[in-house]
Amino acid sequence: MKRAALKVRHKFAADSLSDHMAYLRVFQAWQRARAEGYDRSFCERNFVSSATMEMIHGMRFVHHPAEYIKLWTQNEKSRIK
């Protein structure tokens, strides 16, 4: 199993051998899998935590300035009502 996980890691790192690039590529591939409805099987096949991918997705959403402003505006509107 460890050998299979290392093989997947090298696949996502590609020629860069960079952990950061591998993480980025895993996340991007997970996003595509999520959009197509097979994110759980993607995580299982690629030894990735589904919960971690969801957490990162949430962090990206909230920390994107335009989305943050949109959320803040919605919260303010609901607080005024």
C-alpha positions in Angstrom: 0.0 0.0 0.0 2.8 2.4 0.8 4.4 1.7 -2.6 1.1 2.4 -4.3 0.7 5.7 -2.4 4.2 6.8 -3.4 3.5 6.0 -7.0 0.4 8.2 -6.9 2.5 11.0 -5.2 5.1 10.8 -8.0 2.3 10.9 -10.6 1.0 14.2 -9.2 4.4 15.7 -8.6 5.3 14.9 -12.3 8.7 16.2 -13.3 8.9 18.9 -10.6 9.3 16.4 -7.7 7.9 19.3 -5.6 5.5 18.4 -2.8 3.7 21.8 -3.3 3.1 21.1 -7.0 1.8 17.7 -6.1 -0.6 19.1 -3.6 -1.8 21.7 -6.0 -2.3 19.1 -8.8 -4.1 16.8 -6.3 -6.4 19.6 -5.3 -7.1 20.6 -8.9 -7.8 17.0 -9.9 -10.1 16.6 -6.8 -12.0 19.7 -7.8 -12.7 18.2 -11.3 -13.7 14.9 -9.7 -16.0 16.8 -7.3 -17.6 18.7 -10.2 -18.3 15.4 -11.9 -19.6 13.7 -8.8 -16.8 11.1 -8.1 -14.8 12.9 -5.5 -15.0 10.1 -2.9 -13.8 7.4 -5.3 -11.0 9.8 -6.4 -9.9 10.2 -2.8 -9.9 6.4 -2.2 -8.0 5.7 -5.4 -5.4 8.4 -4.7 -4.9 8.0 -1.0 -6.3 11.4 -0.3 -8.4 12.5 2.7 -11.9 13.6 1.5 -12.3 15.7 4.7 -9.0 17.5 4.1 -10.0 18.3 0.5 -13.3 19.7 1.7 -11.5 21.8 4.3 -9.1 23.2 1.8 -12.0 23.9 -0.6 -13.7 25.8 2.2 -10.6 27.8 3.1 -10.1 28.8 -0.6 -13.7 29.9 -0.8 -13.7 32.0 2.3 -10.2 33.6 1.8 -10.9 34.6 -1.8 -11.4 38.4 -1.4 -14.5 38.7 -3.7 -16.2 35.8 -2.0 -15.3 37.1 1.4 -16.9 40.4 0.6 -20.0 38.6 -0.8 -20.3 36.6 2.4 -19.8 39.6 4.6 -22.4 41.6 2.7 -24.9 38.7 3.0 -24.3 38.4 6.7 -24.7 42.2 7.2 -28.0 42.1 5.2 -29.3 39.2 7.3 -28.3 41.0 10.5 -30.2 44.1 9.6 -33.5 42.3 8.9 
